[in-house]
Amino acid sequence: MGHFYFLGCSFMMTPEYPEPILLDANPSVAVRYEYGNIQLKLQTQIFDGNPTAYRFSVFNQSDSISPLISKIFFPDDTITVILPVDFFQIEDLGYVAILVPQGDDFEIVKNYFTIEQTGVFEFPIAYIRRKPVILVGNVSRRIGKIPIVGAIVQIFDSTGVVGNSKTNTSGQFA
């Protein structure tokens, strides 16, 4: 038996049904809701370093602060996210998937995309590498601080020579 009352400045009453309404006299009714899903897949290839984990996030392109979804994956995991098709709104201009490798100073991988249908959406392979170290400086004479033009500068680390550079007309190298 059902009654619905709305109190306030107005009053409304729905029809009263003393007995339950059965479909074809069947007392149990099952409703099945089927929806399509979208599977986002991302493969990684490590060039430099050893990440301990990955944070995979999807943002609306117009809101880069609040992720729609964010998940942590470990290096041996397959980076896959399955979402209902209505997760992505037609009105939105697009989305950005961001992969942030954890454990060192790695480059962040961004993929801009839009979703138009259900199924599997595969991103391009994410190449994982450390952020490059950029060394800049000046070469000048000790006395007088006069720049040395055309000096060859070599950068070394424990493995040997990392890079070579030559100073410009101001004695600067990069």
Wavefront OBJ file of the C-alpha trace (Angstrom):
o trace
v 0.000 0.000 0.000
v 1.572 3.253 -1.014
v 0.873 6.854 -0.147
v 2.887 9.856 -1.092
v 2.311 13.211 0.523
v 4.073 16.441 -0.256
v 3.672 18.983 2.492
v 4.206 22.663 2.099
v 2.166 25.182 0.214
v 0.563 22.406 -1.833
v -0.766 18.909 -1.299
v -0.681 15.922 -3.633
v -1.833 12.327 -3.249
v -1.002 9.403 -5.505
v -3.416 6.583 -6.251
v -3.661 3.887 -3.598
v -2.986 0.279 -4.629
v -4.025 -2.217 -1.947
v -2.360 -5.187 -3.645
v 1.084 -5.360 -5.245
v 1.097 -5.144 -9.023
v 2.629 -8.268 -10.544
v 3.849 -8.656 -14.080
v 2.116 -11.682 -15.615
v 1.223 -12.831 -12.075
v 4.907 -13.466 -11.332
v 5.737 -12.433 -7.731
v 9.467 -11.965 -8.363
v 10.512 -9.293 -10.776
v 14.100 -8.924 -11.979
v 15.381 -5.802 -13.627
v 18.641 -6.013 -15.499
v 20.538 -2.903 -16.408
v 23.229 -3.382 -19.009
v 25.711 -0.707 -19.898
v 28.764 -0.524 -22.012
v 32.181 -0.090 -20.516
v 35.410 1.491 -21.584
v 38.735 -0.129 -20.879
v 41.745 2.195 -20.725
v 45.062 0.397 -21.278
v 48.593 1.729 -21.032
v 51.846 -0.141 -21.575
v 55.178 1.073 -20.240
v 58.715 0.637 -21.464
v 61.534 1.565 -19.087
v 64.523 3.309 -20.667
v 66.203 4.687 -17.567
v 65.708 4.111 -13.847
v 63.667 1.679 -11.808
v 60.234 3.013 -10.756
v 58.755 1.508 -7.589
v 55.145 2.221 -8.620
v 53.006 4.246 -11.030
v 50.142 6.631 -10.289
v 47.656 6.638 -13.160
v 45.082 9.437 -13.109
v 42.403 10.657 -15.507
v 41.453 14.330 -15.467
v 38.871 16.373 -17.280
v 40.875 18.630 -19.598
v 39.178 21.710 -18.106
v 39.989 20.675 -14.493
v 43.586 19.569 -13.993
v 43.362 19.731 -10.186
v 40.696 17.150 -9.308
v 41.204 13.720 -10.895
v 38.152 11.811 -12.058
v 39.972 8.636 -11.064
v 43.411 7.897 -9.668
v 44.969 4.506 -9.054
v 48.368 3.133 -8.004
v 49.952 0.317 -10.007
v 53.127 -1.620 -9.274
v 55.780 -2.160 -11.984
v 54.669 -5.738 -12.756
v 50.952 -4.792 -12.944
v 49.097 -4.258 -16.191
v 47.870 -0.673 -16.238
v 44.192 -1.167 -17.053
v 41.145 0.720 -15.824
v 37.575 -0.365 -16.658
v 34.933 2.351 -16.396
v 31.240 2.577 -17.326
v 30.583 4.432 -20.566
v 28.594 7.153 -18.792
v 31.703 8.013 -16.748
v 32.794 10.192 -19.660
v 30.449 13.084 -20.443
v 29.697 14.024 -24.041
v 29.736 17.729 -23.182
v 33.344 17.643 -22.006
v 36.032 18.844 -24.388
v 38.354 15.962 -23.643
v 40.412 14.236 -21.014
v 44.027 13.816 -20.050
v 45.533 10.613 -18.656
v 48.634 11.221 -16.552
v 51.137 8.546 -15.571
v 53.506 9.549 -12.764
v 56.318 7.032 -12.127
v 57.235 6.879 -8.413
v 60.577 6.309 -6.695
v 62.902 8.730 -8.489
v 62.793 11.933 -10.505
v 61.029 10.594 -13.628
v 59.406 12.395 -16.526
v 55.598 12.559 -16.307
v 53.729 11.009 -19.258
v 50.557 12.795 -20.462
v 48.042 11.573 -23.056
v 45.164 13.773 -24.252
v 42.120 11.871 -25.512
v 38.366 11.804 -26.112
v 35.989 8.856 -25.823
v 33.353 8.322 -28.490
v 32.390 4.682 -28.073
v 32.636 1.675 -25.796
v 35.453 -0.840 -25.995
v 39.195 -0.830 -25.443
v 41.121 2.436 -25.662
v 44.897 1.887 -25.856
v 47.264 4.753 -25.216
v 50.645 4.965 -26.948
v 53.492 3.214 -25.110
v 54.706 5.306 -22.167
v 58.495 5.535 -22.220
v 59.810 5.801 -18.667
v 63.012 7.756 -18.191
v 64.584 9.944 -15.568
v 64.377 13.679 -16.016
v 67.587 14.833 -17.665
v 70.047 16.870 -15.654
v 70.717 20.194 -17.340
v 74.028 21.804 -16.489
v 74.742 25.384 -17.474
v 77.636 27.606 -16.519
v 80.241 30.173 -17.415
v 83.922 29.709 -18.153
v 86.096 32.721 -17.421
v 89.662 33.585 -16.477
v 90.324 33.529 -12.766
v 91.851 36.979 -12.831
v 89.718 39.629 -14.447
v 86.702 37.298 -14.990
v 87.117 37.584 -18.782
v 84.971 34.956 -20.609
v 86.805 32.217 -22.498
v 85.289 31.713 -25.938
v 85.303 28.245 -27.559
v 86.455 26.322 -24.466
v 85.509 22.638 -24.514
v 83.680 21.595 -21.352
v 83.317 17.919 -20.427
v 80.866 16.679 -17.783
v 81.936 13.547 -15.858
v 80.221 11.218 -13.419
v 81.316 7.883 -11.916
v 80.764 6.104 -15.258
v 82.879 8.507 -17.296
v 82.118 11.367 -19.680
v 78.416 12.216 -19.649
v 78.468 15.107 -22.073
v 80.521 17.649 -23.991
v 79.817 21.285 -24.674
v 81.585 24.334 -26.063
v 81.396 27.867 -24.663
v 79.809 30.623 -26.709
v 81.011 34.205 -27.182
v 79.960 35.036 -23.612
v 81.802 32.038 -22.152
v 78.539 30.224 -21.377
v 77.887 26.527 -21.937
v 74.775 24.395 -21.762
l 1 2 3 4 5 6 7 8 9 10 11 12 13 14 15 16 17 18 19 20 21 22 23 24 25 26 27 28 29 30 31 32 33 34 35 36 37 38 39 40 41 42 43 44 45 46 47 48 49 50 51 52 53 54 55 56 57 58 59 60 61 62 63 64 65 66 67 68 69 70 71 72 73 74 75 76 77 78 79 80 81 82 83 84 85 86 87 88 89 90 91 92 93 94 95 96 97 98 99 100 101 102 103 104 105 106 107 108 109 110 111 112 113 114 115 116 117 118 119 120 121 122 123 124 125 126 127 128 129 130 131 132 133 134 135 136 137 138 139 140 141 142 143 144 145 146 147 148 149 150 151 152 153 154 155 156 157 158 159 160 161 162 163 164 165 166 167 168 169 170 171 172 173 174
